[in-house]
Amino acid sequence: MASALFSVAEARAFDRGQLADSTRYPDAAIEWGREAVAGIIAAVTGREWVDKAVTETVDGSGAALLSLSRLPVASVTGVSVYDGSTWVDLDADELAALEVVPDSGILRRDAVWPAGLANVRVSYVAGAAEVPAPLKYAALRLVVELAARTNLTGRETAYSDGQLSYQLATPGANWGWWTSLPEVNAILALYVHWEPA
């Protein structure tokens, strides 16, 4: 599974080496940017691309499939079911019988999940097996944008270089404008996870 969108070394070597100066851009700053970008990409696409430990309490479905919110589900580390008075952990055999359905949740082949409100607590790891190359590129482009801004402040919607005027992508102005970088927005649009109706 992917532990990071990109390495610090990849960020330093990316593009024209804008982040190569370790004094100006220490490892901690690049790592912070990487985490921020991972959050942006996960929020836009509706999927986790790097390993993320999650514990959530969900409604029991009364069926064999239990839907989880952070996708794709990679593995399950623990499950507890509320029996009306206490939380009861699934034992090792019950955990082993669970089947991970990466784009949905977890499936019980031996029973159904008891129906109820907030009665099943699941600890699991969400994250893709690997980060697709276009998303890695978009992540690197975004971290450079965050760390090594030009003389623009990030608040502009247009600018002129004296000869030509340019309209800038304004995050949130239209669907698909999640960042100020049109090429990154185009890549992110390819990976937006649509829930079936």
C-alpha positions in Angstrom: 0.0 0.0 0.0 1.1 3.6 -0.6 2.6 5.2 2.5 3.0 8.6 0.8 2.0 10.4 -2.4 5.7 11.1 -3.1 9.0 11.2 -1.3 10.9 14.3 -0.1 13.6 13.5 -2.7 11.0 13.4 -5.5 9.7 16.8 -4.4 13.2 18.3 -4.4 13.9 16.9 -7.9 10.5 17.7 -9.4 10.1 20.1 -12.3 12.8 22.8 -12.2 13.9 21.9 -8.7 12.1 24.8 -7.1 12.2 22.9 -3.7 15.9 21.8 -4.0 17.2 24.3 -1.5 17.0 22.4 1.8 17.7 25.5 3.8 14.8 27.4 2.3 12.6 24.3 2.1 13.5 21.9 5.0 12.2 18.4 4.9 9.6 19.2 7.5 8.1 21.9 5.3 7.9 19.5 2.3 6.4 16.8 4.6 3.8 19.3 5.9 2.9 20.2 2.3 2.6 16.6 1.3 0.1 15.9 4.1 -1.9 19.0 3.1 -1.9 17.9 -0.5 -3.0 14.4 0.5 -5.9 15.9 2.4 -6.9 18.0 -0.6 -6.7 15.1 -3.0 -8.7 12.8 -0.7 -11.4 15.5 -0.2 -11.8 16.1 -3.9 -11.7 12.5 -5.1 -13.6 11.0 -2.2 -10.8 8.3 -1.8 -7.7 7.8 0.3 -4.6 7.4 -1.8 -2.2 6.8 1.0 -2.5 4.5 4.1 -4.8 6.0 6.7 -5.9 4.4 9.9 -9.6 5.0 10.5 -12.0 4.1 13.3 -15.7 4.9 12.6 -19.0 4.0 14.1 -21.6 3.1 11.5 -25.2 1.9 11.3 -25.6 -1.8 11.1 -27.2 -2.7 7.8 -29.2 -5.8 8.6 -27.4 -7.3 5.6 -24.1 -9.0 4.9 -22.4 -5.9 3.5 -21.4 -3.0 5.8 -20.6 0.2 4.1 -17.7 2.3 5.3 -16.9 5.9 4.4 -13.2 6.0 3.7 -12.4 4.1 0.5 -10.8 2.0 -0.7 -10.8 -0.3 2.3 -7.4 -2.1 2.5 -7.7 -4.1 5.7 -9.7 -4.5 8.9 -8.0 -4.4 12.2 -11.0 -4.7 14.6 -14.8 -4.7 14.8 -17.1 -4.2 17.8 -20.8 -4.6 17.8 -23.1 -2.8 20.4 -25.5 -5.4 21.8 -27.7 -2.8 23.6 -25.6 -2.5 26.7 -22.0 -3.1 25.8 -19.6 -3.3 22.9 -18.6 -6.8 22.0 -15.5 -7.4 19.9 -15.5 -9.9 17.0 -13.2 -12.7 17.8 -10.2 -13.8 15.7 -12.2 -16.3 13.7 -15.0 -13.8 13.0 -12.5 -11.2 11.9 -10.8 -13.8 9.6 -14.1 -14.5 8.0 -14.7 -10.9 7.0 -14.1 -10.1 3.3 -12.9 -6.6 2.4 -14.8 -5.1 -0.5 -12.4 -2.2 -1.3 -14.9 0.2 -2.9 -17.7 -0.5 -0.4 -16.8 -1.8 3.0 -16.7 -5.3 4.6 -18.7 -8.4 3.9 -19.7 -11.0 6.4 -20.1 -14.5 4.9 -21.1 -16.1 8.2 -23.8 -13.7 9.3 -25.5 -10.4 8.7 -24.6 -7.1 10.5 -27.2 -6.4 13.1 -29.5 -3.6 12.1 -29.2 -0.5 14.3 -28.1 3.1 14.6 -24.4 3.6 15.3 -24.1 0.0 16.6 -21.0 -1.2 14.7 -17.5 0.2 15.3 -14.9 -0.6 12.7 -11.1 0.0 12.8 -9.5 -0.3 9.4 -6.9 0.9 7.0 -8.0 2.8 4.0 -5.7 3.5 1.0 -4.9 2.6 -2.5 -2.3 -0.1 -3.4 -0.4 2.6 -5.3 -0.7 6.2 -6.3 -1.4 6.5 -10.0 1.3 8.5 -11.9 -1.1 11.3 -12.9 -2.1 11.9 -9.3 1.5 11.8 -8.1 2.3 14.5 -10.7 -0.7 16.6 -9.6 0.4 16.2 -5.9 4.0 17.3 -6.8 2.7 20.2 -8.8 0.4 21.3 -5.9 3.2 21.0 -3.2 5.4 23.2 -5.4 2.6 25.7 -5.7 2.1 25.7 -2.0 5.7 26.1 -1.1 7.3 28.0 -3.9 4.7 30.6 -4.9 5.5 33.2 -7.5 5.0 36.9 -6.8 1.3 36.2 -6.9 -0.4 36.1 -3.6 -3.0 33.4 -4.4 -5.9 35.8 -4.2 -5.9 37.0 -7.8 -8.5 36.0 -10.3 -6.7 37.6 -13.2 -3.5 39.4 -14.0 -1.7 41.2 -16.8 1.9 41.0 -17.8 1.7 44.4 -19.6 0.9 42.8 -23.0 -1.6 40.1 -22.3 -4.3 39.6 -19.7 -4.8 36.2 -18.0 -7.8 34.7 -16.3 -6.8 32.5 -13.4 -8.6 29.4 -12.1 -10.2 30.4 -8.9 -10.7 27.5 -6.5 -14.4 26.9 -5.7 -15.6 29.3 -8.4 -16.9 26.5 -10.6 -17.2 22.7 -10.4 -13.8 21.3 -11.1 -11.9 24.3 -9.9 -10.5 22.8 -6.7 -7.1 24.4 -7.0 -5.6 27.4 -8.8 -3.9 25.0 -11.3 -6.0 24.0 -14.3 -3.8 21.0 -15.2 -4.1 19.7 -11.6 -7.9 20.2 -11.7 -8.2 18.3 -14.9 -6.2 15.4 -13.3 -8.3 15.4 -10.2 -11.5 15.3 -12.2 -10.4 12.0 -13.6 -10.3 10.5 -10.2 -13.5 11.9 -8.6 -15.4 9.0 -7.0 -19.0 9.2 -7.8 -21.4 7.4 -5.5 -24.1 5.3 -7.3 -27.6 6.8 -7.1 
